[in-house]
Amino acid sequence: MAERKHDDGKMILMLILEEGPMSLQEVQEHFFKFVSQMGFGFDLSHEERSKRGHARTGIPDHLENVCETLVKEGLLEGNNERYTLTETGKKQAESSKETLQKAARWVHKHVLSAEGATKNTIFIDALLACTKLIVGAISSSAGLLADGADAAIDTLSAGVVYWSVKKRKEVVGTMVVILMMLVTSVGIFWDSLGGILDVLKGIPNVLSHPAAVIAVESLAFFVALFLSFYQKFIGIRERNFALVSQSVDSKNHIYVSLLVILGAVFSLFGIRVVDSIVGIFIALRIFLDCIGLFRETLSALKGEEIDFEKHGGFYAQKWKAHKGGSFRAVIVYMLLDRQKAAKNELIDTLNQYFKPGYLPALSEFQFGFAFNTDFENTFEEMMRPLVDTATVLLSDGFYLLNPEKKAEIEEAMTESISRELMASWRFHKGKSIDDAFRFREKKLGVIRRFFPSEEKITAISSGIYENRLFFVITTPSA
């Protein structure tokens, strides 16, 4: 608890250093913006919050206690209406911010940049190659020695990709990756075909030390899995096709590791042909990846733009759809309240909700739900699902909800909003209804505890009296 107070205190000092004097309510609002960007904290039950030291009053009062502690320590001065930094507090805030900025610069340079990702790939590939060669030599496993030699070649190709990124010659790096994938494809196909022919000829193919092979290749599997996601993430983020190509190569190494593990497992039962048959299909899959990457490289050389988004994969598409749904939900909420709004008003609302300005740590590390989203340029694409389904209409330059759909939306949202507002108010006592909605706790179903499971809520009204929120809930039996 004391450690958390210390960390939150640093964040409050940095926040006031950047934004200027703030009231307690403004500090609380910025903190909830921080938590909403991180995606956690609002789904804790009262019991869970109690275990974490917030049983009596919750996070808002926790922040008030932190501010009071900072005042006692001589780092802040003032009261809940207005807090300002003392000279000592200013120095500590500047020191904390400088430390975060240094850490952020290091992470961006060595982890999140294209050059850093390729350098890390060299190190990981070299470590994996050494592991395979050493274990192969100790166990006298010819297969592991050959796989280690292949990993060593991958290290060299990773070095070429690093050079190409550093010298801004990504096409060279991409072509090297494609060539290595082609070699891998041909090698797997040839070995698999040879394995099938050996079985047909009755030639024994005994695998020595299968346990060692399974252990090392299991490690290689997880390394390739990590590299594939890491390289893909940085490649798409930095718009670097050489890294995206490398992520495809790493994905193929996942298949290769599974193939070797499969062969080792079946060899324990005296079955010699299954891995060879699977190997032929994997070789064909890698070859098709080579063709696809080569075509994209040729298109890039002709000046055509590369579609990085299609390399994002299933989870990237789901994440994109989730973000788009969140953006559209805010627009629908606004149109329910405002009746109609111009494009610039909707964009301002999206920026207010999803780009909340300076937040300690998140701003330094450039992390956020919509940090790289350009609402101005993507607005029409974002609105298309609402417009195409006639949920939202465009009239005289204004967007408005379709009256025929509005009743359906209000009916569907009544239960959802009432549940969330109730949970939010229990968590954020003392705020206005708008603030309670904006910073609502993501804990659905709380209000259902007060009704039978089959009971339907048809309407809900709310009001504030003596700093308390009251609900009037209508059900069919009311």
C-alpha angles and dihedrals in degrees: 000000000000090000091052091049088052092051094045089048091056090050092050091050092050091047093053090044090057101035101031128232113355139186121236090254091055090050090051092048092052090048092054090048087054092051093046090054090052092049100228142084102060096078096064116118121229089255092052091048088050090056089052094055102264100101097123107046113351132231100317091060090041088060090048089054090050091052091049090051091051089052091051090049091053095245096110133030131197133040141272091296094057133003122189133179122257118218089261091048091049092053092049092047091050090048092050092047093049090051091051092047091052091049091047092050091050093049093047092048100043103027113019101038124088091240092049092048093052091047091051089049090056091052094047094045091048092050091049092048091051091049093051093046094047095046090043092053093046094047094038088232110161090193093056092046090053091046090049090053089051090051089051089055088049087055090055092049089049087054090055090050090051090052091048092051093046092049092040092242097128093157090065091051092047093051091050090052091049090049092051090048090051091051090049091049094051092045094052092045092050094047092046092049090048090051092053092048091049090054091049090050092047093242110153117236106195118187113213120217097001091177091061090047092051092048096049095042090049087057089047090051094057092043091052090046091053094045092049093056094038096049092043092050094049093039093055092040093051095034090237113151094191089063092045089053089049089053089055089051090050089050089055090051086059088061091045092053091048089049093053092046090048091052092048093049094048091046088063087064095043094253111137109170108055096078091048092054091047089046092061091055091047090050090053091048092053091046091054089050088053091053092048095049092045091054092049090049091052090049090051090051088054089056098258118143117252116235100227094173094069089063091057093090132211098312093047089053091048091049091049091049091048092052092047090051091051092050092049092047091058090049091052091048090052094048090050088056100036101034091217138012140182122243094256091052092053092047090050089052092050091050091048093052102037105026102046098172125240116011119171114254094359093068093046092050092039092234124152146122093260102013095133097032116117103203092184095059098035098043098102092047090047092050095045097092090052093045096042091053090046090239089127123033128204114219127168092340094310129108118222137166117263105254090221091055097037094077091052091049093048092049092049093045098045095078094039096049094043092053093047095045091052092051091043094051092050087053100040106039118185100027129119120260091255092053091046089054094045095050096031120159114251094232111120124192099035094122090051089071088074095053137053112267092247094050116110123211110220101177142001134198127186140192142169124241124170091350093306129114117231126193130204107199123191122205131173090258094050 
